[in-house]
């Protein structure tokens, strides 16, 4: 496959913001156009075939996660998935949830909202600069006899720190604590296996490293939790006897479809399915190896610039697709403004500026970004 045929980002821009939102592959755009054109001309004639498309997307998503297709639910976004977990568990006053202060709001607000049930949101500062096992140790040491759940991102959105999930999972198991992982900044950038990471719950969205659309989230949980989680949304699509509209004794599906209550996002699923087919053809290991080389190139180039320090851990097992950096004198806001003026697409995060290329990002694009940083600090 000639990967350059799949990506056609406007050459005016130096696009380094896949941790925010990725440009679509050509096949993804084409899939959405094809469905839209079909509906324009034929309405619902192809409805039965669309269910096959939905099944294909579930299968591809499950394969990428090391799961079974009936264990994966498509929801609205990561926030939706995490809220289903937070509001689905049955809480007792005095229990607590442990999570990092540095988490993105989607992985803070659902847990902080539980205060109305007498649940403590226990925020922990991650010691990113110390590294080794400091971030994990900080989270584990905050767990006590009243902790019900530990919530953590696989990769921190601002610093780019990749967490040691198996270690956290082992500590949670020893203490009888649930582990909930927001995997949006890892899936599509690096291999991610729901079994190996040891999580009880996993949530993510498709518009970042998966090269998919906004408005499609993914929810996975250990099968034993499906029927234990309280449901708050109900509709025709979640019934075990799907399509039996006259059934007066319906029950929620035994599969993860119980978390998909209503009509699905057809355009979003068509787009995600197309993007997932790209990873299927290339192989996530190959994509990750290429991205790792891109990140190493960026770190090397940034570290060579005077006054620039890289915030993101440089060790390959501690990073994914994010490189956040700062200048000793120029503020993050000022540095970001200079880069935006030079058409570098990036964001200020974590006290610095965040670059996030993907496997398809050319070395020439990286070098252009580095040259713009050098010019900004001159």
N, C-alpha and C positions, 0 to 999 in steps of 0.2 A: 504494500500500500504506500502511495506517495502522500504522506501526511500533510504536505503543503497544500494539496488540493482541498483539504477539509477546512482550512482556516484562512480567512481573508480579512484580517483586521485592518482597518483603514491605516495606510502607511503614515499618515500624519501623526498618529499616536504611538507612543512607546508604552504598550499595555502591560502593566505589572500589578494587576489588581484581581487576580483569580481568587484570592481569599475573600474578596468582596462579592464579585459576580463575574462569571466567565463569559466571554464571547462564545456563541454556539458554533459547533461544527456545521459544515454545509449540509450534511445528511439530516441534522436536527431541524434546520430551517426548512429543508425540502419536505420533511415528514409533516410538519405543521401546515405548510402551504397545501400539501396534497389532501390532508383531512379537511381543511377549510374549503378547498375547492370542491371536494366531494359533497360536503354538506350544502354548499351553495347550489349545486346542481341537482342533488338527489335527496336532500333531507336525511331521513333516518333509514333509508333503504339498506345501508351497510351495517346496521346496528349489531347483528349477530357476529359479524367479522370484527367489530371493534372490541367485543369481549375477548376475542382471541388475542388482540393486540394488548389488552390489559393483562392477560395471563402471561404473555411473553415478557412484558415489562416486570411483572412480579418475579418471574423465573430468573431473569437476568440480574435483577437487584439482589435476590436471595443468593445467587451464585457468587456475586461479588462480596457478599457478607459472610459466606460460609454457612448459610442457613438454608432452610427449606422454603419453598415458595409460599406455603400456607402459613408460615410464621411471620410474613412481612405484610404490613398494612401501609397503604398510601394515604397520608393525611394532608392537611393544608400546608404545613411547614414545620420546622423544628420546634417552634414555640408551642404549636398545637400538640405535638407528640409529648413534649415534656409536661404540658398542662394536663394531658390525659393521665399521665402517671401520677403527678402530684395530687390531682383531685380524685383519682381512682383508688388510691391506697386509703385504708381506713386508719385514721390517726387517733392517738390518745393524748390528752393534755400532758405536757411535761416531756414529750418526746422531742427530738431535735434532728435537724438535717445539717450535715457538714458540707461546706463548699468553699471555694476560693473567692476572695474579694475581687480577684482579677477576671472573673468569669464575665462573658458577654451577658447582657441583661436577660436574654432568653433562658439562660441557665442560672439566673438569680431570682427573677421575679416570681416564677411559679412556686419556688420554695418559700420566699418571703411572704407570699400571699397566704400561707398556711397559719399565720399568726392568729387568725380568727378561731382556729381550732386549738389554740394553746400550744402550738408547735414552735419551738425556737429555731430560728435561722442562724446557724453558727458559722460566721464568716472567718476565714483563715487567710493570713497573708502568706503567699508563696515566696520562698526565698530563692528567686531565680538565679541571682548572682552567685550564690554558694554552690548550687547544683549538687553533683553527686546524687545523694538520695534526699536532699533537703526539702524539696517541694512535697514529696510523698510523705516524708517524716512529719512535716507540719500538719498535713491533713490527718494522718493516722493518729497523731498525738492528741488531736482535738476530739477524737471519738471517745465516748464514755458509755456507761451502761444504759443511757437513755437515747442513744443515737439509733435512729431507724434506718437512715439512708445516707450514703455519701454520693454527692453529685459532682461530676468532674468532666471537663472537656478533654478529649483525647489529645488535642493540640490547642494550646492557648491562643486565642485570636490575636492578641496584641503582641506578646513577646515571641510567639512561635514555639514555645517550649512544648515538647512532646512528653507526655506523662508515661510513667511506667505502670501501665494498667494491670498487668499480671500481679505486680507486687501489691497494688491497692486492692485487687480482687482477693488475694490471699489473706490480707489483713482483715478485710470485711468478712470473709467466711469464718475466720477464727473468732470473730466477735459477734457473729449473727447479724451483720449489717448488710443491707441491700446496696448494690453498686449500680448507679445510673450514669451512663456515658453519653455525652453530646459529641458525636463523631463527625460533625459537619466539616471540620478542618483537616480531617485525615482521609476519609473515604473518597477515593478518586485520585488522591495524591500519593498515598502509600497503601500497601495491602492492609486489610483490616478483617479480622475473623472474630465473629461474635463468640465463638466457643473458646478460642485461645485467650481472648482478652478477659474472660471471666465475668463479664457484666451480667446483671439481671435484666437491665433495660438498656436499649440503645435508641437514640434519636438522631436524625440528621435531615438536611435539606439537599436539594439537587442542583441549586444554581451556582455553586462554587466549584469545587474540584471535579464534580461529576459532569460539568459542562452542560447541565440541563437548565430547565426553566425555573423561574420563581413560582411559588404556589403549589409545589409538590414536596411534601415531607415524607419521611420514612420512620415507621415505628416498629421495633422488634423487641420482644421480651422472651424470657424463658417460658416454654409452653405451660408450665405449672401456674404461671401468673395470669394467664389469659382469662380464666373464669373467676379468678379471685379479685381482679381489678373491677371496681365499681364503674358502671357505664353512665355517662351523662348525656349522650346524644343517641337518638334512635331514628331508624328509617328503614325503608323497604330493602335496601341493598345489604343490610347486615343480617338478614334472617337466614337461618340454616337452610330452609326450603326456599331458596332464592327463586323468584318468579311465580310462586304459589300465592297470588295476591288475595285469595279468598280464605286462606288458612287463618282460623280464629284462635289457634293454639300455637302461634309461632314462638320461636325461641331464638336467641342470638346464635350466630354461627359458632361452631366449635373452633374454627380457624381464626386467624387474625382479621378476617373480613368483618368480624364483630365490631371492629374499630373504624369501619368504613360505612357509616350509616346511610348516606344518600348517594345520589348520582355522582359519578366520578368525573374528574377533570380530564376529559378526553384529549384536548389539545396538549395539556401538560404531560399526560401519560404517553402520548405519541412522541412528544419531544424527548422525554426521558428515555424511552425505549430505544430511540435512535442513538442517543448519546451513549447509552450503555452498550450498544452493539459495537461501538468504536473500541471501548475498553476490552470487550470480549475478543475482538479480532487482534488487537495489539498485545493483549496480556497486561495485567496490572503490574506484574513484576518488571516488565520492560519499561512501562511508563514511569514507574517509580525510579528505576535506575537512571533514566534520562533526566528526570526532574532532579534527582540527587546531584547529578553532574552540573546542572544549571545552578543549583543553589551553592555548590562549592565554588563555582566560577564567580558568583556574585559576592560571596563572603570574602574570597581572596582579593577581588578588586576593591571592595569597600575598605577592607583592613589596610590596604596599601595607601589610602588617601589620608592626608594629614588632618588630624583633629577628629576623624571619624572613628567611632567605636561601635561594634556590632552588639546589639542587645540580645539577639537570638543566640542560643547555645550553638556552638560550632561543631560539636560532635554529631555525626550522622544519626546516632541512635537517640538523640535528644531534639531533633528538628524534623520538619516535614517540608512544606513548600513556602514557608514564610521566612523572610529576612527583615528584621526591624533594626534600625541603626539610628544613631544620633551624632550631632556635632558638638564639640566641647564648648563652642561659643554661640553659634547660630541656633535659635530656638527651633523646635520641631515645626511650629506653625510657619516660621519664616522660611525654613528649608523646603517645606512642602509647597509653599506659595511659589517659590522659585522653580520647582520641578513642574508644577502645574502650568506655569507660564511657558515652559519648554515642551508642553504637550506630553509629559510623562504622567500616565494614569496610575496613581498610587494614593495612599491615605496616611494621615497622621494617626499613630496608635502607640500606646504604652510609653509615652514620653519621647517618641522618635518618629521616624517615617517607615512605613511598612511597604516593602516590595514583595510581590508574590507572583512569580512566573509559573508556567505550567510546562509539561513535557514538550509541548509543541512550540514553546517560545524559542526563537532563534538566539544564538549567541550574539549575533549582530544587535538584536534588540537589547540584550543585557548590557552590551558595551555602550550602546547609546545612552541607556539609563545611568551607567557609571560615569560617562563623560558629562552628563547633565549635572550629576552630583558634584563632580570636580569643578565644574564651571560655577555652580551655586556657592561653593565655599571659598572660591578664589578671592 
